[in-house]
Amino acid sequence: WSKHGTCGHDFPDFAGEVTQDEYFATGLKLRERYNLLEALAAEGIKPSNDEPYSGEAIADAFREFYGHRIGLAGSHHRGGQYNLLQVYMCLDLDFDVIDCDKEWHDHTFEVKDVFIPEFDDLEMEYQVLEA
């Protein structure tokens, strides 16, 4: 919170000082608004522990769905496979997607075979706290 949330008062949705509850509630709302798995599925990409996708196909799927360049990063798993690790969505002050600068993207990502791991409980339930 003290590292990332305290600049929230700069956003129009937070008139003045932002509380921790408002900051994290907004994060959860953005998670709903920008459903990353939905974006991938729209381009025929689904999580799989067995079949990798090209990093380029994953980057293109996000670019096609959102109309902007999204930052992507991966990591080698213990078994040696390369997994999608992070998706960086860059937003403007109205929380609309904008192109991410190149520094937010691992440029080796697009030349690799990338796994998007399945999770047993992918549909996590959560509550948005009312401030």
N, CA, C and O atoms as a MOPAC input file, in Angstrom:
PM7 MOZYME 1SCF
protein

 N      0.82600 1    -1.19100 1     0.00000 1
 C      0.00000 1     0.00000 1     0.00000 1
 C      0.86400 1     1.24600 1     0.00000 1
 O      0.65100 1     2.14300 1    -0.81600 1
 N      1.82600 1     1.31800 1     0.89100 1
 C      2.63000 1     2.54100 1     0.98800 1
 C      3.50700 1     2.74800 1    -0.24700 1
 O      3.89300 1     3.87900 1    -0.54400 1
 N      3.82700 1     1.66700 1    -0.97200 1
 C      4.66200 1     1.81300 1    -2.16500 1
 C      3.83800 1     2.17100 1    -3.39600 1
 O      4.25800 1     3.00900 1    -4.19400 1
 N      2.65800 1     1.54300 1    -3.56700 1
 C      1.91000 1     1.71200 1    -4.81400 1
 C      0.60500 1     2.49200 1    -4.66900 1
 O      0.14500 1     3.08200 1    -5.64600 1
 N      0.01000 1     2.51300 1    -3.51600 1
 C     -1.31600 1     3.08900 1    -3.38800 1
 C     -1.38300 1     4.55600 1    -3.05900 1
 O     -2.41600 1     5.19000 1    -3.27300 1
 N     -0.32700 1     5.10000 1    -2.55300 1
 C     -0.40700 1     6.47200 1    -2.05200 1
 C     -0.47600 1     7.52000 1    -3.15500 1
 O     -0.78900 1     8.67700 1    -2.87600 1
 N     -0.19300 1     7.14600 1    -4.39800 1
 C     -0.30500 1     8.12000 1    -5.48700 1
 C     -1.72700 1     8.14800 1    -6.04300 1
 O     -2.00000 1     8.89300 1    -6.98400 1
 N     -2.62400 1     7.36600 1    -5.49000 1
 C     -3.99100 1     7.28400 1    -5.98400 1
 C     -4.75500 1     8.58600 1    -5.95500 1
 O     -5.73800 1     8.73900 1    -6.68100 1
 N     -4.33100 1     9.52400 1    -5.13600 1
 C     -5.05100 1    10.79500 1    -5.07400 1
 C     -4.93300 1    11.57300 1    -6.37900 1
 O     -5.65000 1    12.55500 1    -6.56800 1
 N     -4.04500 1    11.16000 1    -7.28300 1
 C     -3.90700 1    11.81900 1    -8.58100 1
 C     -5.00100 1    11.40400 1    -9.56400 1
 O     -5.17700 1    12.05100 1   -10.59600 1
 N     -5.73700 1    10.33500 1    -9.25700 1
 C     -6.74000 1     9.83500 1   -10.17800 1
 C     -8.07500 1    10.55600 1    -9.97700 1
 O     -8.49500 1    10.80000 1    -8.84600 1
 N     -8.74300 1    10.89700 1   -11.09900 1
 C    -10.01600 1    11.62100 1   -11.00300 1
 C    -11.07800 1    10.90000 1   -10.16700 1
 O    -11.88700 1    11.55200 1    -9.50800 1
 N    -11.08300 1     9.56400 1   -10.18600 1
 C    -12.08500 1     8.81700 1    -9.41600 1
 C    -11.89000 1     8.97200 1    -7.91500 1
 O    -12.81100 1     8.70600 1    -7.14300 1
 N    -10.71900 1     9.39300 1    -7.49900 1
 C    -10.42600 1     9.55300 1    -6.08100 1
 C    -10.23100 1    11.03200 1    -5.77700 1
 O     -9.10900 1    11.53800 1    -5.77800 1
 N    -11.32200 1    11.70400 1    -5.52200 1
 C    -11.21800 1    13.13400 1    -5.22200 1
 C    -10.51700 1    13.30100 1    -3.87900 1
 O    -11.08100 1    12.98400 1    -2.83100 1
 N     -9.30600 1    13.79000 1    -3.91500 1
 C     -8.55400 1    13.97900 1    -2.67700 1
 C     -7.81400 1    12.72100 1    -2.27300 1
 O     -7.30500 1    11.99000 1    -3.12400 1
 N     -7.75400 1    12.47100 1    -0.98900 1
 C     -7.00500 1    11.34900 1    -0.42100 1
 C     -7.72700 1    10.01900 1    -0.66800 1
 O     -8.93900 1     9.92400 1    -0.47400 1
 N     -6.99700 1     9.01600 1    -1.08700 1
 C     -7.55900 1     7.68800 1    -1.31700 1
 C     -7.25300 1     6.80000 1    -0.10800 1
 O     -6.16000 1     6.84600 1     0.45600 1
 N     -8.23500 1     6.00000 1     0.27000 1
 C     -8.02600 1     5.07700 1     1.38300 1
 C     -7.53200 1     3.73700 1     0.84500 1
 O     -7.61600 1     3.46900 1    -0.35400 1
 N     -7.02500 1     2.91400 1     1.72700 1
 C     -6.59800 1     1.57400 1     1.32400 1
 C     -7.77100 1     0.79100 1     0.74000 1
 O     -7.61900 1     0.12600 1    -0.28400 1
 N     -8.92700 1     0.86200 1     1.37100 1
 C    -10.10000 1     0.13100 1     0.87800 1
 C    -10.47900 1     0.57900 1    -0.52700 1
 O    -10.78400 1    -0.25600 1    -1.37900 1
 N    -10.46500 1     1.89100 1    -0.77900 1
 C    -10.80300 1     2.40100 1    -2.10800 1
 C     -9.79000 1     1.93200 1    -3.14500 1
 O    -10.15500 1     1.53800 1    -4.25200 1
 N     -8.52700 1     1.98100 1    -2.77400 1
 C     -7.46500 1     1.58600 1    -3.68900 1
 C     -7.62200 1     0.11800 1    -4.10000 1
 O     -7.61300 1    -0.19900 1    -5.28900 1
 N     -7.76500 1    -0.76500 1    -3.12900 1
 C     -7.85000 1    -2.18900 1    -3.44100 1
 C     -9.19700 1    -2.56200 1    -4.05700 1
 O     -9.25400 1    -3.46700 1    -4.88900 1
 N    -10.27600 1    -1.89200 1    -3.67400 1
 C    -11.57900 1    -2.12900 1    -4.29800 1
 C    -11.51900 1    -1.76100 1    -5.78000 1
 O    -12.09900 1    -2.45000 1    -6.62000 1
 N    -10.82100 1    -0.68000 1    -6.09500 1
 C    -10.66300 1    -0.28200 1    -7.49200 1
 C     -9.86100 1    -1.32900 1    -8.25500 1
 O    -10.17800 1    -1.64000 1    -9.40300 1
 N     -8.83200 1    -1.87100 1    -7.62600 1
 C     -8.05900 1    -2.93800 1    -8.25900 1
 C     -8.91700 1    -4.14700 1    -8.58700 1
 O     -8.76900 1    -4.73900 1    -9.65600 1
 N     -9.80100 1    -4.51700 1    -7.69400 1
 C    -10.69200 1    -5.65400 1    -7.93900 1
 C    -11.69500 1    -5.34600 1    -9.05100 1
 O    -12.01500 1    -6.21800 1    -9.85900 1
 N    -12.18200 1    -4.12400 1    -9.09100 1
 C    -13.09900 1    -3.73300 1   -10.17000 1
 C    -12.39000 1    -3.76800 1   -11.51500 1
 O    -12.97300 1    -4.18400 1   -12.51600 1
 N    -11.13500 1    -3.33400 1   -11.54100 1
 C    -10.37100 1    -3.37400 1   -12.78200 1
 C    -10.09600 1    -4.81000 1   -13.21000 1
 O    -10.06700 1    -5.10500 1   -14.40500 1
 N     -9.89800 1    -5.69300 1   -12.25900 1
 C     -9.71000 1    -7.11300 1   -12.57000 1
 C    -10.94000 1    -7.66900 1   -13.27000 1
 O    -10.81800 1    -8.45800 1   -14.20700 1
 N    -12.11500 1    -7.26700 1   -12.82600 1
 C    -13.35900 1    -7.67900 1   -13.47900 1
 C    -13.49200 1    -7.04200 1   -14.85700 1
 O    -13.85700 1    -7.71100 1   -15.82400 1
 N    -13.20100 1    -5.77100 1   -14.94400 1
 C    -13.35700 1    -5.03300 1   -16.20300 1
 C    -12.42400 1    -5.55900 1   -17.28500 1
 O    -12.81400 1    -5.66500 1   -18.44800 1
 N    -11.21000 1    -5.88300 1   -16.91000 1
 C    -10.21500 1    -6.35900 1   -17.86500 1
 C     -9.89200 1    -7.82700 1   -17.58000 1
 O     -8.85200 1    -8.14600 1   -17.00600 1
 N    -10.78800 1    -8.69800 1   -17.98500 1
 C    -10.65100 1   -10.12800 1   -17.76200 1
 C     -9.63100 1   -10.68800 1   -18.76300 1
 O     -9.93300 1   -10.83400 1   -19.94800 1
 N     -8.44800 1   -10.99500 1   -18.28700 1
 C     -7.35900 1   -11.42100 1   -19.15900 1
 C     -7.63100 1   -12.75900 1   -19.83000 1
 O     -7.27300 1   -12.95600 1   -20.99100 1
 N     -8.26000 1   -13.67600 1   -19.10700 1
 C     -8.56600 1   -14.98100 1   -19.71000 1
 C     -9.60600 1   -14.84400 1   -20.81600 1
 O     -9.55700 1   -15.56200 1   -21.81500 1
 N    -10.54900 1   -13.92000 1   -20.63500 1
 C    -11.54800 1   -13.65000 1   -21.66800 1
 C    -10.87300 1   -13.09700 1   -22.92900 1
 O    -11.23100 1   -13.47100 1   -24.04600 1
 N     -9.92000 1   -12.22800 1   -22.74400 1
 C     -9.19300 1   -11.65900 1   -23.87900 1
 C     -8.45700 1   -12.75200 1   -24.65500 1
 O     -8.48100 1   -12.76600 1   -25.88500 1
 N     -7.80900 1   -13.65700 1   -23.94300 1
 C     -7.10100 1   -14.75300 1   -24.60200 1
 C     -8.07100 1   -15.71200 1   -25.28100 1
 O     -7.83200 1   -16.13700 1   -26.41100 1
 N     -9.16500 1   -16.05800 1   -24.60100 1
 C    -10.14200 1   -16.99300 1   -25.15000 1
 C    -10.76200 1   -16.46100 1   -26.43500 1
 O    -11.07000 1   -17.23300 1   -27.34300 1
 N    -10.94500 1   -15.15100 1   -26.51600 1
 C    -11.51700 1   -14.54600 1   -27.72200 1
 C    -10.63700 1   -14.81000 1   -28.94300 1
 O    -11.11600 1   -14.77500 1   -30.07700 1
 N     -9.37300 1   -15.06800 1   -28.71300 1
 C     -8.43000 1   -15.37000 1   -29.79100 1
 C     -8.07000 1   -16.85600 1   -29.82800 1
 O     -7.10600 1   -17.24900 1   -30.48400 1
 N     -8.85700 1   -17.68400 1   -29.11700 1
 C     -8.65700 1   -19.13200 1   -29.15400 1
 C     -7.53300 1   -19.64200 1   -28.27700 1
 O     -7.06700 1   -20.76600 1   -28.46500 1
 N     -7.08700 1   -18.84200 1   -27.32600 1
 C     -5.99600 1   -19.25300 1   -26.43700 1
 C     -6.56900 1   -19.56200 1   -25.06500 1
 O     -7.21700 1   -18.72100 1   -24.44300 1
 N     -6.32100 1   -20.79000 1   -24.60000 1
 C     -6.83600 1   -21.22800 1   -23.30400 1
 C     -5.68700 1   -21.79000 1   -22.46700 1
 O     -4.73600 1   -22.35200 1   -23.00900 1
 N     -5.78000 1   -21.63400 1   -21.14100 1
 C     -4.73400 1   -22.20900 1   -20.28900 1
 C     -4.55900 1   -23.70300 1   -20.54900 1
 O     -5.53600 1   -24.43300 1   -20.71700 1
 N     -3.31700 1   -24.14300 1   -20.57900 1
 C     -3.01800 1   -25.55300 1   -20.79300 1
 C     -1.66400 1   -25.86300 1   -20.17100 1
 O     -0.69900 1   -25.11800 1   -20.34000 1
 N     -1.61500 1   -26.96500 1   -19.45700 1
 C     -0.34300 1   -27.43300 1   -18.89900 1
 C      0.42600 1   -28.28800 1   -19.90000 1
 O      1.58500 1   -28.63500 1   -19.66700 1
 N     -0.22900 1   -28.63000 1   -21.02700 1
 C      0.36800 1   -29.55200 1   -21.98400 1
 C      0.76700 1   -28.90500 1   -23.30600 1
 O      1.73700 1   -29.32600 1   -23.93700 1
 N      0.02400 1   -27.88600 1   -23.72700 1
 C      0.25300 1   -27.27500 1   -25.03000 1
 C      0.69100 1   -25.82100 1   -24.89000 1
 O     -0.05000 1   -24.99900 1   -24.35100 1
 N      1.87900 1   -25.50400 1   -25.36800 1
 C      2.30500 1   -24.10100 1   -25.31500 1
 C      1.75100 1   -23.31800 1   -26.49700 1
 O      1.31200 1   -23.89300 1   -27.49200 1
 N      1.77900 1   -22.01500 1   -26.37100 1
 C      1.44600 1   -21.10000 1   -27.46000 1
 C      2.70200 1   -20.29300 1   -27.75900 1
 O      3.58300 1   -20.15400 1   -26.91000 1
 N      2.77100 1   -19.77400 1   -28.95600 1
 C      3.90800 1   -18.89600 1   -29.21600 1
 C      3.69300 1   -17.60800 1   -28.43600 1
 O      2.56900 1   -17.12300 1   -28.30900 1
 N      4.77600 1   -17.06800 1   -27.92100 1
 C      4.68700 1   -15.79900 1   -27.21100 1
 C      4.10400 1   -14.71300 1   -28.10300 1
 O      3.38700 1   -13.82900 1   -27.63500 1
 N      4.41800 1   -14.78900 1   -29.38200 1
 C      3.89500 1   -13.81500 1   -30.33800 1
 C      2.36500 1   -13.90800 1   -30.42800 1
 O      1.68600 1   -12.88300 1   -30.49600 1
 N      1.81900 1   -15.13800 1   -30.42800 1
 C      0.36600 1   -15.31500 1   -30.48700 1
 C     -0.30800 1   -14.73900 1   -29.24900 1
 O     -1.38500 1   -14.15100 1   -29.34200 1
 N      0.32500 1   -14.90600 1   -28.08800 1
 C     -0.24300 1   -14.36700 1   -26.84900 1
 C     -0.23000 1   -12.84100 1   -26.89400 1
 O     -1.23000 1   -12.20100 1   -26.56900 1
 N      0.89500 1   -12.26000 1   -27.29400 1
 C      0.99300 1   -10.80000 1   -27.39300 1
 C     -0.01900 1   -10.26500 1   -28.40100 1
 O     -0.67300 1    -9.25400 1   -28.14600 1
 N     -0.15200 1   -10.93600 1   -29.54400 1
 C     -1.10800 1   -10.50500 1   -30.57200 1
 C     -2.54200 1   -10.60300 1   -30.08000 1
 O     -3.36800 1    -9.75300 1   -30.41100 1
 N     -2.85000 1   -11.63800 1   -29.28600 1
 C     -4.21600 1   -11.80700 1   -28.76800 1
 C     -4.60200 1   -10.62600 1   -27.87800 1
 O     -5.70000 1   -10.08500 1   -28.00600 1
 N     -3.71900 1   -10.23300 1   -26.99600 1
 C     -4.00100 1    -9.08200 1   -26.13900 1
 C     -4.10700 1    -7.79800 1   -26.95900 1
 O     -4.99400 1    -6.97800 1   -26.72200 1
 N     -3.20600 1    -7.62400 1   -27.92100 1
 C     -3.21400 1    -6.41700 1   -28.75400 1
 C     -4.51000 1    -6.34100 1   -29.56700 1
 O     -5.08600 1    -5.26400 1   -29.72200 1
 N     -4.96100 1    -7.47200 1   -30.07900 1
 C     -6.20900 1    -7.52300 1   -30.85300 1
 C     -7.41900 1    -7.21100 1   -29.97100 1
 O     -8.29300 1    -6.43800 1   -30.36400 1
 N     -7.46800 1    -7.80100 1   -28.80300 1
 C     -8.63100 1    -7.65500 1   -27.91100 1
 C     -8.73000 1    -6.24000 1   -27.33200 1
 O     -9.80600 1    -5.64200 1   -27.31400 1
 N     -7.60900 1    -5.71800 1   -26.86400 1
 C     -7.61900 1    -4.41800 1   -26.19200 1
 C     -7.25900 1    -3.24700 1   -27.10500 1
 O     -7.47900 1    -2.09000 1   -26.74800 1
 N     -6.70500 1    -3.54500 1   -28.28400 1
 C     -6.33800 1    -2.48900 1   -29.20500 1
 C     -5.07700 1    -1.74900 1   -28.81900 1
 O     -4.78800 1    -0.68100 1   -29.35900 1
 N     -4.32900 1    -2.30800 1   -27.89300 1
 C     -3.10400 1    -1.66400 1   -27.41500 1
 C     -2.06500 1    -2.72100 1   -27.06900 1
 O     -2.39000 1    -3.88900 1   -26.85500 1
 N     -0.81400 1    -2.28800 1   -27.01800 1
 C      0.29800 1    -3.16900 1   -26.64700 1
 C      0.29000 1    -3.36200 1   -25.13000 1
 O      0.26600 1    -2.39400 1   -24.37000 1
 N      0.30900 1    -4.59700 1   -24.71200 1
 C      0.30000 1    -4.97700 1   -23.30400 1
 C      1.68300 1    -5.52300 1   -22.96500 1
 O      2.28400 1    -6.22800 1   -23.77500 1
 N      2.19000 1    -5.20600 1   -21.78300 1
 C      3.48600 1    -5.72900 1   -21.36600 1
 C      3.35900 1    -7.16100 1   -20.87800 1
 O      2.44400 1    -7.48000 1   -20.11900 1
 N      4.26300 1    -8.02100 1   -21.30400 1
 C      4.23000 1    -9.43900 1   -20.93000 1
 C      5.59400 1    -9.88400 1   -20.44000 1
 O      6.62500 1    -9.41100 1   -20.91800 1
 N      5.59000 1   -10.79700 1   -19.48500 1
 C      6.83600 1   -11.37700 1   -18.99100 1
 C      6.58000 1   -12.83100 1   -18.62500 1
 O      5.47300 1   -13.20400 1   -18.23800 1
 N      7.60800 1   -13.63400 1   -18.75300 1
 C      7.51100 1   -15.04500 1   -18.41300 1
 C      8.64100 1   -15.46200 1   -17.50700 1
 O      9.51800 1   -14.66900 1   -17.16500 1
 N      8.60200 1   -16.74100 1   -17.12100 1
 C      9.62300 1   -17.27700 1   -16.24100 1
 C      9.75500 1   -18.77400 1   -16.49800 1
 O      8.77800 1   -19.45900 1   -16.79700 1
 N     10.98800 1   -19.26300 1   -16.37500 1
 C     11.20100 1   -20.70200 1   -16.53400 1
 C     10.72800 1   -21.43100 1   -15.27500 1
 O     11.08000 1   -21.06200 1   -14.15400 1
 N      9.93900 1   -22.45400 1   -15.48300 1
 C      9.41000 1   -23.29100 1   -14.41300 1
 C     10.43400 1   -24.37000 1   -14.10500 1
 O     11.35500 1   -24.61200 1   -14.88500 1
 N     10.26000 1   -25.01600 1   -12.95400 1
 C     11.20200 1   -26.07100 1   -12.55600 1
 C     11.40700 1   -27.11200 1   -13.63400 1
 O     12.52100 1   -27.60800 1   -13.80400 1
 N     10.36200 1   -27.45600 1   -14.36800 1
 C     10.46800 1   -28.47200 1   -15.41600 1
 C     11.11900 1   -27.96400 1   -16.68600 1
 O     11.26600 1   -28.71600 1   -17.65000 1
 N     11.50900 1   -26.70300 1   -16.70200 1
 C     12.16500 1   -26.14400 1   -17.86400 1
 C     11.23500 1   -25.40900 1   -18.80800 1
 O     11.69500 1   -24.69100 1   -19.69600 1
 N      9.92200 1   -25.58000 1   -18.62800 1
 C      9.01300 1   -24.87900 1   -19.52400 1
 C      8.92600 1   -23.40100 1   -19.15500 1
 O      9.15400 1   -23.01700 1   -18.00700 1
 N      8.59700 1   -22.59400 1   -20.13300 1
 C      8.50400 1   -21.14800 1   -19.96400 1
 C      7.03400 1   -20.78600 1   -19.77700 1
 O      6.21400 1   -21.03600 1   -20.66100 1
 N      6.70000 1   -20.20200 1   -18.63400 1
 C      5.31000 1   -19.88100 1   -18.29400 1
 C      5.04800 1   -18.38200 1   -18.35400 1
 O      5.92400 1   -17.57100 1   -18.05500 1
 N      3.83200 1   -18.03100 1   -18.74600 1
 C      3.38500 1   -16.64700 1   -18.62800 1
 C      3.38200 1   -16.30400 1   -17.15000 1
 O      2.74400 1   -16.99000 1   -16.35000 1
 N      4.08400 1   -15.25800 1   -16.78900 1
 C      4.22400 1   -14.89500 1   -15.39100 1
 C      3.47100 1   -13.61700 1   -15.04800 1
 O      2.77500 1   -13.55300 1   -14.03500 1
 N      3.60900 1   -12.60200 1   -15.89100 1
 C      2.98500 1   -11.32000 1   -15.58800 1
 C      2.42800 1   -10.68800 1   -16.84500 1
 O      2.99700 1   -10.79500 1   -17.93100 1
 N      1.28900 1   -10.02300 1   -16.66300 1
 C      0.68400 1    -9.21500 1   -17.71200 1
 C      0.59000 1    -7.80400 1   -17.16000 1
 O     -0.04000 1    -7.57800 1   -16.12600 1
 N      1.21100 1    -6.85700 1   -17.84300 1
 C      1.19000 1    -5.45700 1   -17.42000 1
 C      0.21100 1    -4.69900 1   -18.30000 1
 O      0.42900 1    -4.54800 1   -19.50200 1
 N     -0.85900 1    -4.22900 1   -17.69800 1
 C     -1.79900 1    -3.39200 1   -18.43900 1
 C     -1.54200 1    -1.94700 1   -18.05300 1
 O     -1.59600 1    -1.59200 1   -16.87500 1
 N     -1.26900 1    -1.13100 1   -19.02700 1
 C     -1.02600 1     0.28000 1   -18.77200 1
 C     -2.33200 1     1.03100 1   -18.97800 1
 O     -3.02200 1     0.84400 1   -19.98000 1
 N     -2.65800 1     1.88100 1   -18.01800 1
 C     -3.93900 1     2.58900 1   -18.02000 1
 C     -3.70300 1     4.08900 1   -17.89800 1
 O     -2.71400 1     4.53700 1   -17.31700 1
 N     -4.63200 1     4.84900 1   -18.45900 1
 C     -4.56200 1     6.29500 1   -18.28100 1
 C     -5.29000 1     6.67100 1   -16.98700 1
 O     -5.71600 1     5.79100 1   -16.24000 1
 N     -5.43000 1     7.94100 1   -16.72600 1
 C     -6.03900 1     8.39000 1   -15.47000 1
 C     -7.52800 1     8.06200 1   -15.36600 1
 O     -8.10800 1     8.13000 1   -14.28300 1
 N     -8.14600 1     7.70400 1   -16.50200 1
 C     -9.55000 1     7.26900 1   -16.47900 1
 C     -9.65400 1     5.75100 1   -16.46000 1
 O    -10.74200 1     5.19700 1   -16.61800 1
 N     -8.53700 1     5.08700 1   -16.26700 1
 C     -8.44700 1     3.62100 1   -16.21100 1
 C     -8.78000 1     2.94800 1   -17.54500 1
 O     -9.25800 1     1.81400 1   -17.56000 1
 N     -8.53300 1     3.63200 1   -18.65800 1
 C     -8.68300 1     3.04600 1   -19.98600 1
 C     -7.30900 1     2.54500 1   -20.43500 1
 O     -6.28300 1     3.14000 1   -20.10600 1
 N     -7.30300 1     1.44200 1   -21.19300 1
 C     -6.05500 1     0.83600 1   -21.64100 1
 C     -5.34300 1     1.76300 1   -22.62600 1
 O     -5.96400 1     2.35100 1   -23.51100 1
 N     -4.03500 1     1.87800 1   -22.45100 1
 C     -3.16800 1     2.60100 1   -23.37800 1
 C     -1.97300 1     1.69600 1   -23.68000 1
 O     -1.75100 1     0.70500 1   -22.98500 1
 N     -1.20800 1     2.03500 1   -24.71400 1
 C     -0.01700 1     1.25000 1   -25.03500 1
 C      0.99100 1     1.32600 1   -23.89500 1
 O      1.24500 1     2.39400 1   -23.33700 1
 N      1.55700 1     0.17100 1   -23.56200 1
 C      2.63500 1     0.13700 1   -22.58300 1
 C      3.94200 1     0.50300 1   -23.28100 1
 O      4.16400 1     0.13500 1   -24.43400 1
 N      4.78800 1     1.21500 1   -22.58500 1
 C      6.12000 1     1.50000 1   -23.10800 1
 C      6.88100 1     0.19200 1   -23.26000 1
 O      6.56600 1    -0.79500 1   -22.59500 1
 N      7.85700 1     0.18400 1   -24.11200 1
 C      8.63700 1    -1.03200 1   -24.35700 1
 C      9.30800 1    -1.56600 1   -23.10800 1
 O      9.55900 1    -2.76700 1   -23.01300 1
 N      9.60600 1    -0.70200 1   -22.14700 1
 C     10.29200 1    -1.15400 1   -20.93400 1
 C      9.43900 1    -2.12000 1   -20.11300 1
 O      9.96800 1    -2.83100 1   -19.25900 1
 N      8.13200 1    -2.15600 1   -20.35900 1
 C      7.23800 1    -3.03700 1   -19.60900 1
 C      7.07400 1    -4.39000 1   -20.28700 1
 O      6.22400 1    -5.18200 1   -19.88200 1
 N      7.86300 1    -4.66300 1   -21.29800 1
 C      7.68400 1    -5.89700 1   -22.06100 1
 C      9.01400 1    -6.62400 1   -22.18000 1
 O     10.03200 1    -6.03200 1   -22.53900 1
 N      8.99000 1    -7.92500 1   -21.87200 1
 C     10.15800 1    -8.78300 1   -22.04400 1
 C     10.25300 1    -9.11800 1   -23.53200 1
 O      9.44000 1    -9.89000 1   -24.04000 1
 N     11.21700 1    -8.55900 1   -24.22600 1
 C     11.27600 1    -8.69600 1   -25.67900 1
 C     11.68300 1   -10.09200 1   -26.14500 1
 O     11.58000 1   -10.39100 1   -27.33500 1
 N     12.13800 1   -10.94400 1   -25.24400 1
 C     12.41600 1   -12.32500 1   -25.63200 1
 C     11.14900 1   -13.17300 1   -25.53900 1
 O     11.12200 1   -14.30200 1   -26.02900 1
 N     10.09700 1   -12.63500 1   -24.91200 1
 C      8.85200 1   -13.37600 1   -24.69200 1
 C      8.25500 1   -13.87400 1   -26.01000 1
 O      7.81700 1   -15.02100 1   -26.10100 1
 N      8.23900 1   -13.01600 1   -27.02500 1
 C      7.53500 1   -13.33900 1   -28.26200 1
 C      8.22300 1   -14.41400 1   -29.09900 1
 O      7.60500 1   -14.94600 1   -30.02200 1
 N      9.46000 1   -14.74700 1   -28.81600 1
 C     10.14700 1   -15.76600 1   -29.60400 1
 C     10.15300 1   -17.13200 1   -28.91100 1
 O     10.80800 1   -18.06600 1   -29.37400 1
 N      9.42700 1   -17.23900 1   -27.81000 1
 C      9.43200 1   -18.48100 1   -27.04600 1
 C      8.09200 1   -19.20200 1   -27.12800 1
 O      7.05800 1   -18.60500 1   -27.43000 1
 N      8.14100 1   -20.50900 1   -26.85000 1
 C      6.91200 1   -21.26900 1   -26.62100 1
 C      6.53100 1   -21.04900 1   -25.17300 1
 O      7.32700 1   -21.29800 1   -24.26700 1
 N      5.31700 1   -20.58200 1   -24.95700 1
 C      4.90000 1   -20.15200 1   -23.63300 1
 C      3.69400 1   -20.96400 1   -23.17200 1
 O      2.72700 1   -21.14300 1   -23.91300 1
 N      3.76800 1   -21.44700 1   -21.95000 1
 C      2.63700 1   -22.14100 1   -21.34000 1
 C      1.83900 1   -21.15300 1   -20.49500 1
 O      2.40200 1   -20.27500 1   -19.84100 1
 N      0.53600 1   -21.31300 1   -20.52400 1
 C     -0.34900 1   -20.56800 1   -19.63000 1
 C     -0.94300 1   -21.62200 1   -18.71100 1
 O     -1.91600 1   -22.28000 1   -19.07900 1
 N     -0.37700 1   -21.79600 1   -17.52100 1
 C     -0.76400 1   -22.91100 1   -16.65800 1
 C     -2.24400 1   -22.88600 1   -16.26600 1
 O     -2.84700 1   -21.83200 1   -16.06400 1
 N     -2.79000 1   -24.08200 1   -16.17100 1
 C     -4.15000 1   -24.23300 1   -15.64900 1
 C     -4.07900 1   -24.21200 1   -14.12800 1
 O     -3.06600 1   -24.59300 1   -13.54000 1
 N     -5.13500 1   -23.77600 1   -13.51100 1
 C     -5.24200 1   -23.79000 1   -12.05900 1
 C     -6.51000 1   -24.53100 1   -11.69400 1
 O     -7.51100 1   -24.44300 1   -12.40500 1
 N     -6.47600 1   -25.26500 1   -10.58600 1
 C     -7.65500 1   -26.00500 1   -10.16200 1
 C     -8.81700 1   -25.07300 1    -9.84900 1
 O     -9.96600 1   -25.37700 1   -10.16900 1
 N     -8.52200 1   -23.95100 1    -9.23200 1
 C     -9.56800 1   -23.02500 1    -8.82800 1
 C     -9.34700 1   -21.69000 1    -9.53400 1
 O     -9.09200 1   -20.67200 1    -8.89100 1
 N     -9.45000 1   -21.70600 1   -10.87000 1
 C     -9.16300 1   -20.51600 1   -11.64000 1
 C    -10.17600 1   -19.40400 1   -11.38900 1
 O     -9.82300 1   -18.22400 1   -11.38100 1
 N    -11.42200 1   -19.78100 1   -11.18700 1
 C    -12.45400 1   -18.77800 1   -10.93100 1
 C    -12.46600 1   -18.46000 1    -9.44600 1
 O    -13.21200 1   -19.06800 1    -8.67800 1
 N    -11.64900 1   -17.52000 1    -9.05200 1
 C    -11.57100 1   -17.13400 1    -7.64300 1
 C    -12.73800 1   -16.22000 1    -7.29200 1
 O    -13.11900 1   -15.34800 1    -8.07200 1
 N    -13.28600 1   -16.43200 1    -6.12900 1
 C    -14.35300 1   -15.56400 1    -5.67500 1
 C    -13.77000 1   -14.54000 1    -4.71900 1
 O    -12.85100 1   -14.83400 1    -3.95400 1
 N    -14.31200 1   -13.34800 1    -4.77300 1
 C    -13.85000 1   -12.31400 1    -3.88200 1
 C    -14.97100 1   -11.32200 1    -3.65900 1
 O    -15.95300 1   -11.30400 1    -4.40100 1
 N    -14.82600 1   -10.52000 1    -2.66300 1
 C    -15.79200 1    -9.46800 1    -2.35100 1
 C    -15.08000 1    -8.13700 1    -2.44500 1
 O    -13.93400 1    -7.99000 1    -2.02100 1
 N    -15.77900 1    -7.18000 1    -3.00600 1
 C    -15.25400 1    -5.83200 1    -3.03900 1
 C    -15.73400 1    -5.14700 1    -1.76600 1
 O    -16.93300 1    -5.06000 1    -1.50300 1
 N    -14.78400 1    -4.66900 1    -0.99200 1
 C    -15.14100 1    -4.00400 1     0.25500 1
 C    -15.69200 1    -2.61700 1    -0.04200 1
 O    -15.10400 1    -1.86200 1    -0.81700 1
 N    -16.77500 1    -2.29500 1     0.54900 1
 C    -17.33400 1    -0.94800 1     0.40900 1
 C    -16.66100 1    -0.04000 1     1.41500 1
 O    -16.59500 1    -0.35800 1     2.60200 1
 N    -16.17300 1     1.06700 1     0.95400 1
 C    -15.46900 1     2.00200 1     1.83000 1
 C    -16.47100 1     2.79600 1     2.65600 1
 O    -16.07700 1     3.64100 1     3.46000 1

